[in-house]
Amino acid sequence: MANIIHSKHFTNYVIIAIGYVATIAIMVWNFIDGDVLFIDDLGIALALSQLAGLYLLITSGTFKRTRFYRYARIGIAIILIGALLKIMHYYGGEIAVILGYVWILGCYTLSFIKKPYKKILDWLKLIYAFVVIIQTTSTFLHYAVADYLQIHFLIMLVMVILHIKEQKELGYPEDVNDNFSL
């Protein structure tokens, strides 16, 4: 039986751990310093953990093998075009980004509905997708929801822990999803 060090996802696990440890250190420092904690203070540490966790869950999940993933790539293209429009301060950038996110969420939701069996990790991924879309949309539209502490960081941490537990039970298989190609 293999251990976590020999897992093909070990690098992702380390990056996620470093991001969350740095986040906790920043939170403790702000508590000791007496400063008010803003989500911007956590910035790069949480972003690093989120990206590594998202990459881990996408590469080890089954969504990439569904036909809905092909359609979701259209949403990714819309998001990229919307981001470019937003960077250049053209009209419609925010709308394109929001439509792209909603498109991807719709594709993921349809894929989730078609799954024959659903585990806790699958439900958490769906909840995570909804929370991130609501957070991103409210940020683009400048609603007050964006000012509150974001719960999706905690959901991602729980998902990564469940993923590690699941991979440990499987013996950290090295050939999971390696046959996928675009």
Short mmCIF file of the C-alpha atoms (twelve columns), coordinates in Angstrom:
data_MODEL
# 
_entry.id   MODEL 
# 
loop_
_atom_site.group_PDB 
_atom_site.id 
_atom_site.type_symbol 
_atom_site.label_atom_id 
_atom_site.label_alt_id 
_atom_site.label_comp_id 
_atom_site.label_asym_id 
_atom_site.label_seq_id 
_atom_site.Cartn_x 
_atom_site.Cartn_y 
_atom_site.Cartn_z 
_atom_site.pdbx_PDB_model_num 
ATOM 1   C CA . MET A 1   0.000   0.000  0.000   1 
ATOM 2   C CA . ALA A 2   1.395   3.382  -1.048  1 
ATOM 3   C CA . ASN A 3   1.609   6.383  1.229   1 
ATOM 4   C CA . ILE A 4   0.752   10.038 0.694   1 
ATOM 5   C CA . ILE A 5   4.329   10.981 -0.245  1 
ATOM 6   C CA . HIS A 6   4.178   8.691  -3.284  1 
ATOM 7   C CA . SER A 7   0.817   10.073 -4.409  1 
ATOM 8   C CA . LYS A 8   0.733   11.926 -7.720  1 
ATOM 9   C CA . HIS A 9   -1.188  14.696 -5.926  1 
ATOM 10  C CA . PHE A 10  1.405   15.188 -3.180  1 
ATOM 11  C CA . THR A 11  2.569   18.538 -4.579  1 
ATOM 12  C CA . ASN A 12  -1.006  19.825 -4.514  1 
ATOM 13  C CA . TYR A 13  -1.405  18.634 -0.924  1 
ATOM 14  C CA . VAL A 14  1.752   20.515 0.095   1 
ATOM 15  C CA . ILE A 15  0.674   23.741 -1.650  1 
ATOM 16  C CA . ILE A 16  -2.758  23.548 -0.028  1 
ATOM 17  C CA . ALA A 17  -1.209  22.931 3.385   1 
ATOM 18  C CA . ILE A 18  1.234   25.834 3.000   1 
ATOM 19  C CA . GLY A 19  -1.612  28.150 1.967   1 
ATOM 20  C CA . TYR A 20  -3.808  27.230 4.926   1 
ATOM 21  C CA . VAL A 21  -0.916  27.338 7.427   1 
ATOM 22  C CA . ALA A 22  0.023   30.809 6.134   1 
ATOM 23  C CA . THR A 23  -3.615  31.856 6.422   1 
ATOM 24  C CA . ILE A 24  -3.809  30.677 10.022  1 
ATOM 25  C CA . ALA A 25  -0.532  32.473 10.793  1 
ATOM 26  C CA . ILE A 26  -1.915  35.708 9.311   1 
ATOM 27  C CA . MET A 27  -5.131  35.332 11.303  1 
ATOM 28  C CA . VAL A 28  -3.197  34.756 14.536  1 
ATOM 29  C CA . TRP A 29  -0.928  37.725 13.799  1 
ATOM 30  C CA . ASN A 30  -3.936  39.979 13.180  1 
ATOM 31  C CA . PHE A 31  -5.521  38.736 16.412  1 
ATOM 32  C CA . ILE A 32  -2.350  39.433 18.420  1 
ATOM 33  C CA . ASP A 33  -1.814  42.774 16.711  1 
ATOM 34  C CA . GLY A 34  -5.408  43.779 17.449  1 
ATOM 35  C CA . ASP A 35  -6.041  44.659 13.833  1 
ATOM 36  C CA . VAL A 36  -9.380  44.011 12.182  1 
ATOM 37  C CA . LEU A 37  -9.136  41.006 9.881   1 
ATOM 38  C CA . PHE A 38  -10.163 41.582 6.302   1 
ATOM 39  C CA . ILE A 39  -10.290 38.873 3.669   1 
ATOM 40  C CA . ASP A 40  -7.801  40.931 1.622   1 
ATOM 41  C CA . ASP A 41  -5.199  40.368 4.350   1 
ATOM 42  C CA . LEU A 42  -5.262  36.655 3.630   1 
ATOM 43  C CA . GLY A 43  -4.911  37.254 -0.112  1 
ATOM 44  C CA . ILE A 44  -2.265  35.149 -1.761  1 
ATOM 45  C CA . ALA A 45  -2.198  32.376 0.854   1 
ATOM 46  C CA . LEU A 46  -5.864  31.513 0.412   1 
ATOM 47  C CA . ALA A 47  -5.732  32.056 -3.349  1 
ATOM 48  C CA . LEU A 48  -2.863  29.572 -3.593  1 
ATOM 49  C CA . SER A 49  -4.773  26.992 -1.567  1 
ATOM 50  C CA . GLN A 50  -7.946  27.551 -3.558  1 
ATOM 51  C CA . LEU A 51  -6.246  27.155 -6.935  1 
ATOM 52  C CA . ALA A 52  -4.328  24.057 -5.881  1 
ATOM 53  C CA . GLY A 53  -7.457  22.555 -4.343  1 
ATOM 54  C CA . LEU A 54  -9.549  23.348 -7.393  1 
ATOM 55  C CA . TYR A 55  -6.936  21.818 -9.691  1 
ATOM 56  C CA . LEU A 56  -6.767  18.732 -7.458  1 
ATOM 57  C CA . LEU A 57  -10.528 18.230 -7.440  1 
ATOM 58  C CA . ILE A 58  -10.929 18.822 -11.176 1 
ATOM 59  C CA . THR A 59  -8.113  16.478 -12.208 1 
ATOM 60  C CA . SER A 60  -9.213  13.705 -9.882  1 
ATOM 61  C CA . GLY A 61  -12.939 14.076 -10.500 1 
ATOM 62  C CA . THR A 62  -15.269 12.584 -13.067 1 
ATOM 63  C CA . PHE A 63  -16.591 15.856 -14.523 1 
ATOM 64  C CA . LYS A 64  -13.814 15.966 -17.119 1 
ATOM 65  C CA . ARG A 65  -14.994 12.666 -18.565 1 
ATOM 66  C CA . THR A 66  -18.558 13.795 -19.181 1 
ATOM 67  C CA . ARG A 67  -19.974 15.447 -22.266 1 
ATOM 68  C CA . PHE A 68  -20.957 18.405 -20.096 1 
ATOM 69  C CA . TYR A 69  -17.280 19.297 -19.671 1 
ATOM 70  C CA . ARG A 70  -17.063 19.991 -23.398 1 
ATOM 71  C CA . TYR A 71  -19.916 22.460 -23.052 1 
ATOM 72  C CA . ALA A 72  -18.406 23.946 -19.888 1 
ATOM 73  C CA . ARG A 73  -15.327 24.922 -21.881 1 
ATOM 74  C CA . ILE A 74  -17.581 27.358 -23.764 1 
ATOM 75  C CA . GLY A 75  -18.265 29.018 -20.410 1 
ATOM 76  C CA . ILE A 76  -14.534 29.186 -19.710 1 
ATOM 77  C CA . ALA A 77  -14.022 30.956 -23.037 1 
ATOM 78  C CA . ILE A 78  -16.824 33.404 -22.216 1 
ATOM 79  C CA . ILE A 79  -15.210 34.141 -18.840 1 
ATOM 80  C CA . LEU A 80  -11.838 34.806 -20.482 1 
ATOM 81  C CA . ILE A 81  -13.395 37.127 -23.061 1 
ATOM 82  C CA . GLY A 82  -15.337 38.904 -20.311 1 
ATOM 83  C CA . ALA A 83  -12.167 39.316 -18.241 1 
ATOM 84  C CA . LEU A 84  -10.403 40.857 -21.236 1 
ATOM 85  C CA . LEU A 85  -13.326 43.213 -21.793 1 
ATOM 86  C CA . LYS A 86  -13.285 44.144 -18.120 1 
ATOM 87  C CA . ILE A 87  -9.525  44.780 -18.137 1 
ATOM 88  C CA . MET A 88  -9.942  47.068 -21.139 1 
ATOM 89  C CA . HIS A 89  -12.931 48.782 -19.442 1 
ATOM 90  C CA . TYR A 90  -15.329 47.931 -22.247 1 
ATOM 91  C CA . TYR A 91  -19.027 47.579 -21.670 1 
ATOM 92  C CA . GLY A 92  -20.265 44.028 -21.141 1 
ATOM 93  C CA . GLY A 93  -17.231 42.540 -19.425 1 
ATOM 94  C CA . GLU A 94  -19.023 41.915 -16.142 1 
ATOM 95  C CA . ILE A 95  -22.053 40.493 -17.909 1 
ATOM 96  C CA . ALA A 96  -19.886 38.107 -19.941 1 
ATOM 97  C CA . VAL A 97  -18.042 36.879 -16.841 1 
ATOM 98  C CA . ILE A 98  -21.286 36.297 -14.956 1 
ATOM 99  C CA . LEU A 99  -22.857 34.495 -17.932 1 
ATOM 100 C CA . GLY A 100 -19.762 32.318 -18.259 1 
ATOM 101 C CA . TYR A 101 -19.912 31.340 -14.586 1 
ATOM 102 C CA . VAL A 102 -23.635 30.601 -14.790 1 
ATOM 103 C CA . TRP A 103 -23.032 28.503 -17.919 1 
ATOM 104 C CA . ILE A 104 -20.347 26.431 -16.178 1 
ATOM 105 C CA . LEU A 105 -22.527 26.042 -13.090 1 
ATOM 106 C CA . GLY A 106 -25.402 24.843 -15.264 1 
ATOM 107 C CA . CYS A 107 -23.158 22.293 -16.994 1 
ATOM 108 C CA . TYR A 108 -21.808 21.065 -13.664 1 
ATOM 109 C CA . THR A 109 -25.290 20.837 -12.170 1 
ATOM 110 C CA . LEU A 110 -26.558 18.786 -15.122 1 
ATOM 111 C CA . SER A 111 -23.527 16.514 -14.812 1 
ATOM 112 C CA . PHE A 112 -24.231 16.142 -11.102 1 
ATOM 113 C CA . ILE A 113 -27.878 15.246 -11.723 1 
ATOM 114 C CA . LYS A 114 -26.855 12.565 -14.257 1 
ATOM 115 C CA . LYS A 115 -24.460 10.871 -11.786 1 
ATOM 116 C CA . PRO A 116 -25.762 7.439  -10.809 1 
ATOM 117 C CA . TYR A 117 -24.471 7.685  -7.234  1 
ATOM 118 C CA . LYS A 118 -23.460 10.710 -5.234  1 
ATOM 119 C CA . LYS A 119 -21.017 10.831 -2.326  1 
ATOM 120 C CA . ILE A 120 -20.547 13.563 0.270   1 
ATOM 121 C CA . LEU A 121 -17.614 14.924 -1.723  1 
ATOM 122 C CA . ASP A 122 -19.875 15.310 -4.785  1 
ATOM 123 C CA . TRP A 123 -22.440 17.268 -2.778  1 
ATOM 124 C CA . LEU A 124 -19.704 19.493 -1.334  1 
ATOM 125 C CA . LYS A 125 -18.361 20.188 -4.822  1 
ATOM 126 C CA . LEU A 126 -21.839 21.283 -5.949  1 
ATOM 127 C CA . ILE A 127 -22.306 23.500 -2.884  1 
ATOM 128 C CA . TYR A 128 -18.817 24.932 -3.430  1 
ATOM 129 C CA . ALA A 129 -19.659 25.758 -7.053  1 
ATOM 130 C CA . PHE A 130 -22.872 27.550 -6.034  1 
ATOM 131 C CA . VAL A 131 -21.153 29.513 -3.252  1 
ATOM 132 C CA . VAL A 132 -18.269 30.604 -5.494  1 
ATOM 133 C CA . ILE A 133 -20.650 31.691 -8.261  1 
ATOM 134 C CA . ILE A 134 -22.749 33.710 -5.800  1 
ATOM 135 C CA . GLN A 135 -19.603 35.259 -4.302  1 
ATOM 136 C CA . THR A 136 -18.099 36.143 -7.685  1 
ATOM 137 C CA . THR A 137 -21.344 37.506 -9.084  1 
ATOM 138 C CA . SER A 138 -21.957 39.643 -6.007  1 
ATOM 139 C CA . THR A 139 -18.390 40.967 -6.217  1 
ATOM 140 C CA . PHE A 140 -18.826 41.974 -9.857  1 
ATOM 141 C CA . LEU A 141 -22.177 43.592 -9.126  1 
ATOM 142 C CA . HIS A 142 -20.851 45.281 -5.963  1 
ATOM 143 C CA . TYR A 143 -23.433 43.732 -3.632  1 
ATOM 144 C CA . ALA A 144 -22.914 43.490 0.107   1 
ATOM 145 C CA . VAL A 145 -22.626 39.681 0.057   1 
ATOM 146 C CA . ALA A 146 -19.087 40.101 -1.235  1 
ATOM 147 C CA . ASP A 147 -18.051 41.916 1.956   1 
ATOM 148 C CA . TYR A 148 -18.738 38.993 4.294   1 
ATOM 149 C CA . LEU A 149 -16.244 36.288 5.215   1 
ATOM 150 C CA . GLN A 150 -16.285 33.770 2.435   1 
ATOM 151 C CA . ILE A 151 -17.388 30.280 3.408   1 
ATOM 152 C CA . HIS A 152 -16.001 28.646 0.267   1 
ATOM 153 C CA . PHE A 153 -12.519 28.584 1.822   1 
ATOM 154 C CA . LEU A 154 -13.795 26.283 4.552   1 
ATOM 155 C CA . ILE A 155 -15.768 24.152 2.093   1 
ATOM 156 C CA . MET A 156 -12.600 23.694 0.002   1 
ATOM 157 C CA . LEU A 157 -10.636 22.629 3.079   1 
ATOM 158 C CA . VAL A 158 -13.262 20.019 3.971   1 
ATOM 159 C CA . MET A 159 -13.330 18.780 0.353   1 
ATOM 160 C CA . VAL A 160 -9.542  18.383 0.246   1 
ATOM 161 C CA . ILE A 161 -9.547  16.497 3.555   1 
ATOM 162 C CA . LEU A 162 -12.296 14.177 2.273   1 
ATOM 163 C CA . HIS A 163 -10.374 13.697 -0.980  1 
ATOM 164 C CA . ILE A 164 -7.198  12.742 0.896   1 
ATOM 165 C CA . LYS A 165 -9.199  10.322 3.061   1 
ATOM 166 C CA . GLU A 166 -10.798 8.778  -0.024  1 
ATOM 167 C CA . GLN A 167 -7.437  8.441  -1.800  1 
ATOM 168 C CA . LYS A 168 -5.924  6.875  1.310   1 
ATOM 169 C CA . GLU A 169 -8.669  4.256  1.357   1 
ATOM 170 C CA . LEU A 170 -7.934  3.514  -2.321  1 
ATOM 171 C CA . GLY A 171 -4.202  3.238  -1.626  1 
ATOM 172 C CA . TYR A 172 -3.290  6.395  -3.589  1 
ATOM 173 C CA . PRO A 173 -3.718  4.905  -7.059  1 
ATOM 174 C CA . GLU A 174 -1.283  6.443  -9.514  1 
ATOM 175 C CA . ASP A 175 -3.260  5.801  -12.666 1 
ATOM 176 C CA . VAL A 176 -6.522  7.569  -11.743 1 
ATOM 177 C CA . ASN A 177 -7.829  9.557  -14.725 1 
ATOM 178 C CA . ASP A 178 -4.489  9.395  -16.545 1 
ATOM 179 C CA . ASN A 179 -6.131  8.259  -19.773 1 
ATOM 180 C CA . PHE A 180 -8.015  11.524 -20.305 1 
ATOM 181 C CA . SER A 181 -7.054  13.763 -23.199 1 
ATOM 182 C CA . LEU A 182 -8.522  16.939 -24.653 1 
# 
